[in-house]
Amino acid sequence: QVQLVESGGGLVQPGGSLRLSCVASGNIDSTYTMSWYRQAPGKQRELVAVITRGNSNYADSVKGRFTISRDNPKNTVYLQMNSLKPEDTGVYYCKADKLLSDNTLNNYWGQGIQVTVSS
């Protein structure tokens, strides 16, 4: 049974910081690509950051402010969010995916966690 559990969200003032964590259990290992997505009210879910074994990429809107990292022995991926803006508000989701040898795509989502940036 695969589970992704996010934590670390909450309310923060503009300019503040938060660190989200996503702990993976079950058959998730370091070969999975790990991502953070977010969904603002009334908007589509969007990719925020993604990390593979050796590379990371970011949405233009968060470059220079957010950092994705992973701790493989702990099966945990993090999203450090600095200089937060009101437009960063939304539900943040952790995702794990992997293309298997038979071309089947395994993907799993966390339940999501609320991040609110407001004064």
C-alpha positions as CSV (number, residue, x, y, z in Angstrom):
1,Q,0.0,0.0,0.0
2,V,1.6,3.3,-1.2
3,Q,1.0,6.4,0.8
4,L,2.3,10.0,0.5
5,V,1.7,12.2,3.5
6,E,2.3,15.9,3.3
7,S,2.9,18.1,6.3
8,G,4.2,21.6,7.1
9,G,1.5,23.8,5.6
10,G,-0.3,26.6,7.3
11,L,-0.8,30.4,7.3
12,V,2.2,32.6,6.8
13,Q,2.6,36.4,6.1
14,P,3.8,37.6,2.7
15,G,7.6,37.4,2.6
16,G,7.6,34.5,5.1
17,S,8.8,30.9,4.7
18,L,7.4,27.4,5.0
19,R,8.9,24.0,4.5
20,L,6.6,21.2,3.2
21,S,7.5,17.6,3.8
22,C,6.2,14.5,2.0
23,V,6.9,11.1,3.5
24,A,6.4,8.2,1.2
25,S,5.7,4.7,2.4
26,G,5.1,1.5,0.5
27,N,6.9,0.7,-2.7
28,I,8.4,4.1,-3.4
29,D,12.2,4.3,-3.7
30,S,14.8,6.7,-5.0
31,T,14.1,5.8,-8.7
32,Y,10.7,7.6,-8.5
33,T,10.4,11.1,-9.8
34,M,9.0,13.3,-7.0
35,S,7.0,16.4,-7.6
36,W,5.1,19.2,-5.9
37,Y,1.9,20.6,-7.4
38,R,-0.5,23.2,-6.2
39,Q,-4.0,24.2,-6.9
40,A,-5.4,27.6,-6.2
41,P,-9.2,28.1,-5.7
42,G,-10.9,28.2,-9.1
43,K,-7.7,27.2,-11.0
44,Q,-6.2,24.1,-12.4
45,R,-3.6,22.1,-10.6
46,E,-0.1,23.2,-11.7
47,L,3.4,21.8,-11.4
48,V,5.6,23.7,-9.0
49,A,8.8,21.7,-8.8
50,V,10.1,18.2,-9.7
51,I,13.2,16.3,-8.7
52,T,14.7,13.1,-10.2
53,R,17.8,11.3,-9.1
54,G,20.1,14.2,-10.1
55,N,18.1,17.1,-11.4
56,S,15.4,19.5,-10.3
57,N,13.2,21.9,-12.2
58,Y,10.8,24.7,-11.2
59,A,7.9,26.6,-12.5
60,D,9.0,30.1,-13.6
61,S,6.7,31.6,-10.9
62,V,8.7,30.0,-8.1
63,K,12.3,30.0,-9.5
64,G,14.7,31.5,-7.0
65,R,12.3,31.3,-4.2
66,F,11.4,27.6,-3.8
67,T,13.8,24.6,-3.4
68,I,12.9,21.0,-3.8
69,S,15.1,18.3,-2.2
70,R,14.9,14.7,-1.2
71,D,16.3,12.5,1.5
72,N,16.2,9.0,0.0
73,P,17.0,7.0,3.2
74,K,14.0,8.7,4.8
75,N,11.8,8.4,1.7
76,T,11.0,12.1,2.1
77,V,10.9,15.0,-0.3
78,Y,10.8,18.6,0.8
79,L,9.7,21.9,-0.6
80,Q,11.4,24.9,1.0
81,M,9.4,28.0,0.2
82,N,10.9,31.4,0.8
83,S,9.7,35.0,0.0
84,L,6.1,33.7,-0.1
85,K,3.5,35.8,-2.0
86,P,-0.3,35.7,-1.7
87,E,-0.4,34.1,-5.2
88,D,1.4,31.1,-3.7
89,T,-1.8,30.3,-1.8
90,G,-3.3,26.9,-2.6
91,V,-3.4,23.3,-1.8
92,Y,-0.1,21.7,-2.3
93,Y,0.2,18.1,-3.4
94,C,3.0,15.6,-3.4
95,K,3.3,13.2,-6.3
96,A,5.5,10.2,-7.1
97,D,5.7,8.6,-10.5
98,K,7.8,6.1,-12.3
99,L,7.8,4.6,-15.8
100,L,8.1,0.8,-15.4
101,S,9.9,-1.5,-17.8
102,D,6.6,-2.5,-19.4
103,N,5.9,1.2,-20.1
104,T,3.2,1.2,-17.4
105,L,3.2,4.5,-15.5
106,N,3.0,4.2,-11.8
107,N,1.8,7.4,-10.1
108,Y,0.6,8.3,-6.7
109,W,-0.7,11.5,-5.1
110,G,-0.8,12.7,-1.5
111,Q,-4.0,14.1,0.0
112,G,-2.8,17.7,-0.2
113,I,-2.0,20.4,2.4
114,Q,-3.2,24.0,2.6
115,V,-0.8,26.9,2.3
116,T,-2.2,30.3,2.8
117,V,-0.1,33.5,2.4
118,S,-1.9,36.4,3.8
119,S,-1.4,39.4,6.1
